[in-house]
Amino acid sequence: MENACTLCYSLVLHNKPHPALKKISELKGSELYKCCCCYAYLHKHEANWEIISGGEFMGAPKQSASKTMPADSNLSMSAELRSN
């Protein structure tokens, strides 16, 4: 199922651009953006925004255990999760 993040919905509803938007195309009076947070595609025409493809937003991003703990602790953590 496609879901845009709250930042993209806020953009469409309140015209509040956010820093996770990356412009990927521009034509006369029309711009196409991709959100780096939810991967939605958004279209801007004049001052109006619309979500073209909803993206894959599943909630607030979380740090993975591999980035916050040494590799050895990931193995013991995985074993604990399987046993529960």
PyMOL CGO cylinders between C-alpha atoms (Angstrom):
from pymol import cmd
from pymol.cgo import CYLINDER

trace = [
    CYLINDER, 0.00, 0.00, 0.00, 1.24, 3.49, -0.79, 0.3, 1, 1, 1, 1, 1, 1,
    CYLINDER, 1.24, 3.49, -0.79, 1.58, 6.08, 1.98, 0.3, 1, 1, 1, 1, 1, 1,
    CYLINDER, 1.58, 6.08, 1.98, 3.19, 9.49, 1.89, 0.3, 1, 1, 1, 1, 1, 1,
    CYLINDER, 3.19, 9.49, 1.89, 4.82, 10.88, 5.03, 0.3, 1, 1, 1, 1, 1, 1,
    CYLINDER, 4.82, 10.88, 5.03, 3.22, 13.59, 7.15, 0.3, 1, 1, 1, 1, 1, 1,
    CYLINDER, 3.22, 13.59, 7.15, 5.68, 16.13, 5.72, 0.3, 1, 1, 1, 1, 1, 1,
    CYLINDER, 5.68, 16.13, 5.72, 4.38, 15.49, 2.19, 0.3, 1, 1, 1, 1, 1, 1,
    CYLINDER, 4.38, 15.49, 2.19, 0.75, 15.70, 3.29, 0.3, 1, 1, 1, 1, 1, 1,
    CYLINDER, 0.75, 15.70, 3.29, 1.53, 18.96, 5.09, 0.3, 1, 1, 1, 1, 1, 1,
    CYLINDER, 1.53, 18.96, 5.09, 3.12, 20.25, 1.90, 0.3, 1, 1, 1, 1, 1, 1,
    CYLINDER, 3.12, 20.25, 1.90, -0.01, 19.50, -0.15, 0.3, 1, 1, 1, 1, 1, 1,
    CYLINDER, -0.01, 19.50, -0.15, -2.43, 20.84, 2.45, 0.3, 1, 1, 1, 1, 1, 1,
    CYLINDER, -2.43, 20.84, 2.45, -0.51, 23.88, 3.71, 0.3, 1, 1, 1, 1, 1, 1,
    CYLINDER, -0.51, 23.88, 3.71, 2.07, 24.54, 0.96, 0.3, 1, 1, 1, 1, 1, 1,
    CYLINDER, 2.07, 24.54, 0.96, 4.99, 23.93, 3.38, 0.3, 1, 1, 1, 1, 1, 1,
    CYLINDER, 4.99, 23.93, 3.38, 7.99, 22.47, 1.48, 0.3, 1, 1, 1, 1, 1, 1,
    CYLINDER, 7.99, 22.47, 1.48, 10.36, 20.31, 3.53, 0.3, 1, 1, 1, 1, 1, 1,
    CYLINDER, 10.36, 20.31, 3.53, 14.10, 19.53, 3.23, 0.3, 1, 1, 1, 1, 1, 1,
    CYLINDER, 14.10, 19.53, 3.23, 13.61, 15.86, 2.21, 0.3, 1, 1, 1, 1, 1, 1,
    CYLINDER, 13.61, 15.86, 2.21, 12.32, 16.93, -1.23, 0.3, 1, 1, 1, 1, 1, 1,
    CYLINDER, 12.32, 16.93, -1.23, 14.65, 16.49, -4.18, 0.3, 1, 1, 1, 1, 1, 1,
    CYLINDER, 14.65, 16.49, -4.18, 13.78, 18.10, -7.52, 0.3, 1, 1, 1, 1, 1, 1,
    CYLINDER, 13.78, 18.10, -7.52, 14.13, 15.49, -10.27, 0.3, 1, 1, 1, 1, 1, 1,
    CYLINDER, 14.13, 15.49, -10.27, 12.56, 17.27, -13.25, 0.3, 1, 1, 1, 1, 1, 1,
    CYLINDER, 12.56, 17.27, -13.25, 11.47, 20.69, -14.36, 0.3, 1, 1, 1, 1, 1, 1,
    CYLINDER, 11.47, 20.69, -14.36, 9.43, 21.81, -17.33, 0.3, 1, 1, 1, 1, 1, 1,
    CYLINDER, 9.43, 21.81, -17.33, 7.91, 25.19, -18.04, 0.3, 1, 1, 1, 1, 1, 1,
    CYLINDER, 7.91, 25.19, -18.04, 5.68, 25.95, -15.03, 0.3, 1, 1, 1, 1, 1, 1,
    CYLINDER, 5.68, 25.95, -15.03, 5.88, 22.38, -13.70, 0.3, 1, 1, 1, 1, 1, 1,
    CYLINDER, 5.88, 22.38, -13.70, 8.29, 20.62, -11.33, 0.3, 1, 1, 1, 1, 1, 1,
    CYLINDER, 8.29, 20.62, -11.33, 8.57, 16.99, -10.23, 0.3, 1, 1, 1, 1, 1, 1,
    CYLINDER, 8.57, 16.99, -10.23, 10.02, 16.11, -6.82, 0.3, 1, 1, 1, 1, 1, 1,
    CYLINDER, 10.02, 16.11, -6.82, 10.85, 12.92, -4.94, 0.3, 1, 1, 1, 1, 1, 1,
    CYLINDER, 10.85, 12.92, -4.94, 10.68, 12.74, -1.15, 0.3, 1, 1, 1, 1, 1, 1,
    CYLINDER, 10.68, 12.74, -1.15, 13.77, 11.13, 0.36, 0.3, 1, 1, 1, 1, 1, 1,
    CYLINDER, 13.77, 11.13, 0.36, 11.79, 10.27, 3.51, 0.3, 1, 1, 1, 1, 1, 1,
    CYLINDER, 11.79, 10.27, 3.51, 8.85, 8.29, 2.08, 0.3, 1, 1, 1, 1, 1, 1,
    CYLINDER, 8.85, 8.29, 2.08, 9.86, 7.98, -1.61, 0.3, 1, 1, 1, 1, 1, 1,
    CYLINDER, 9.86, 7.98, -1.61, 6.65, 9.67, -2.79, 0.3, 1, 1, 1, 1, 1, 1,
    CYLINDER, 6.65, 9.67, -2.79, 6.61, 11.59, -6.06, 0.3, 1, 1, 1, 1, 1, 1,
    CYLINDER, 6.61, 11.59, -6.06, 5.11, 15.07, -5.92, 0.3, 1, 1, 1, 1, 1, 1,
    CYLINDER, 5.11, 15.07, -5.92, 4.14, 17.45, -8.68, 0.3, 1, 1, 1, 1, 1, 1,
    CYLINDER, 4.14, 17.45, -8.68, 4.21, 21.23, -8.35, 0.3, 1, 1, 1, 1, 1, 1,
    CYLINDER, 4.21, 21.23, -8.35, 2.35, 23.32, -10.89, 0.3, 1, 1, 1, 1, 1, 1,
    CYLINDER, 2.35, 23.32, -10.89, 2.46, 27.06, -10.24, 0.3, 1, 1, 1, 1, 1, 1,
    CYLINDER, 2.46, 27.06, -10.24, 1.77, 27.19, -6.46, 0.3, 1, 1, 1, 1, 1, 1,
    CYLINDER, 1.77, 27.19, -6.46, -0.22, 23.93, -6.26, 0.3, 1, 1, 1, 1, 1, 1,
    CYLINDER, -0.22, 23.93, -6.26, 1.16, 20.59, -5.06, 0.3, 1, 1, 1, 1, 1, 1,
    CYLINDER, 1.16, 20.59, -5.06, -0.15, 17.07, -5.59, 0.3, 1, 1, 1, 1, 1, 1,
    CYLINDER, -0.15, 17.07, -5.59, 1.08, 13.63, -4.60, 0.3, 1, 1, 1, 1, 1, 1,
    CYLINDER, 1.08, 13.63, -4.60, 1.48, 11.56, -7.75, 0.3, 1, 1, 1, 1, 1, 1,
    CYLINDER, 1.48, 11.56, -7.75, 2.70, 8.35, -6.14, 0.3, 1, 1, 1, 1, 1, 1,
    CYLINDER, 2.70, 8.35, -6.14, 2.17, 7.84, -2.42, 0.3, 1, 1, 1, 1, 1, 1,
    CYLINDER, 2.17, 7.84, -2.42, 5.49, 6.37, -1.39, 0.3, 1, 1, 1, 1, 1, 1,
    CYLINDER, 5.49, 6.37, -1.39, 6.33, 3.78, 1.27, 0.3, 1, 1, 1, 1, 1, 1,
    CYLINDER, 6.33, 3.78, 1.27, 6.00, 5.60, 4.59, 0.3, 1, 1, 1, 1, 1, 1,
    CYLINDER, 6.00, 5.60, 4.59, 5.65, 3.17, 7.52, 0.3, 1, 1, 1, 1, 1, 1,
    CYLINDER, 5.65, 3.17, 7.52, 6.15, 5.55, 10.44, 0.3, 1, 1, 1, 1, 1, 1,
    CYLINDER, 6.15, 5.55, 10.44, 9.05, 7.51, 11.86, 0.3, 1, 1, 1, 1, 1, 1,
    CYLINDER, 9.05, 7.51, 11.86, 12.46, 6.19, 10.77, 0.3, 1, 1, 1, 1, 1, 1,
    CYLINDER, 12.46, 6.19, 10.77, 14.35, 4.25, 13.41, 0.3, 1, 1, 1, 1, 1, 1,
    CYLINDER, 14.35, 4.25, 13.41, 18.07, 3.61, 13.66, 0.3, 1, 1, 1, 1, 1, 1,
    CYLINDER, 18.07, 3.61, 13.66, 18.95, 0.03, 12.90, 0.3, 1, 1, 1, 1, 1, 1,
    CYLINDER, 18.95, 0.03, 12.90, 20.73, -1.98, 15.58, 0.3, 1, 1, 1, 1, 1, 1,
    CYLINDER, 20.73, -1.98, 15.58, 23.72, -2.47, 13.27, 0.3, 1, 1, 1, 1, 1, 1,
    CYLINDER, 23.72, -2.47, 13.27, 24.40, 1.28, 13.33, 0.3, 1, 1, 1, 1, 1, 1,
    CYLINDER, 24.40, 1.28, 13.33, 24.17, 1.70, 17.07, 0.3, 1, 1, 1, 1, 1, 1,
    CYLINDER, 24.17, 1.70, 17.07, 25.74, -1.51, 18.43, 0.3, 1, 1, 1, 1, 1, 1,
    CYLINDER, 25.74, -1.51, 18.43, 28.84, -3.53, 17.64, 0.3, 1, 1, 1, 1, 1, 1,
    CYLINDER, 28.84, -3.53, 17.64, 28.30, -6.51, 15.32, 0.3, 1, 1, 1, 1, 1, 1,
    CYLINDER, 28.30, -6.51, 15.32, 28.77, -9.09, 18.13, 0.3, 1, 1, 1, 1, 1, 1,
    CYLINDER, 28.77, -9.09, 18.13, 25.90, -7.65, 20.16, 0.3, 1, 1, 1, 1, 1, 1,
    CYLINDER, 25.90, -7.65, 20.16, 23.62, -7.89, 17.08, 0.3, 1, 1, 1, 1, 1, 1,
    CYLINDER, 23.62, -7.89, 17.08, 24.07, -11.66, 17.05, 0.3, 1, 1, 1, 1, 1, 1,
    CYLINDER, 24.07, -11.66, 17.05, 23.07, -12.07, 20.70, 0.3, 1, 1, 1, 1, 1, 1,
    CYLINDER, 23.07, -12.07, 20.70, 20.18, -9.66, 20.23, 0.3, 1, 1, 1, 1, 1, 1,
    CYLINDER, 20.18, -9.66, 20.23, 18.90, -11.67, 17.21, 0.3, 1, 1, 1, 1, 1, 1,
    CYLINDER, 18.90, -11.67, 17.21, 19.05, -14.89, 19.24, 0.3, 1, 1, 1, 1, 1, 1,
    CYLINDER, 19.05, -14.89, 19.24, 17.06, -13.26, 22.06, 0.3, 1, 1, 1, 1, 1, 1,
    CYLINDER, 17.06, -13.26, 22.06, 14.39, -12.05, 19.68, 0.3, 1, 1, 1, 1, 1, 1,
    CYLINDER, 14.39, -12.05, 19.68, 13.98, -15.51, 18.11, 0.3, 1, 1, 1, 1, 1, 1,
    CYLINDER, 13.98, -15.51, 18.11, 13.63, -17.16, 21.53, 0.3, 1, 1, 1, 1, 1, 1,
    CYLINDER, 13.63, -17.16, 21.53, 10.78, -14.80, 22.53, 0.3, 1, 1, 1, 1, 1, 1,
]
cmd.load_cgo(trace, "trace")
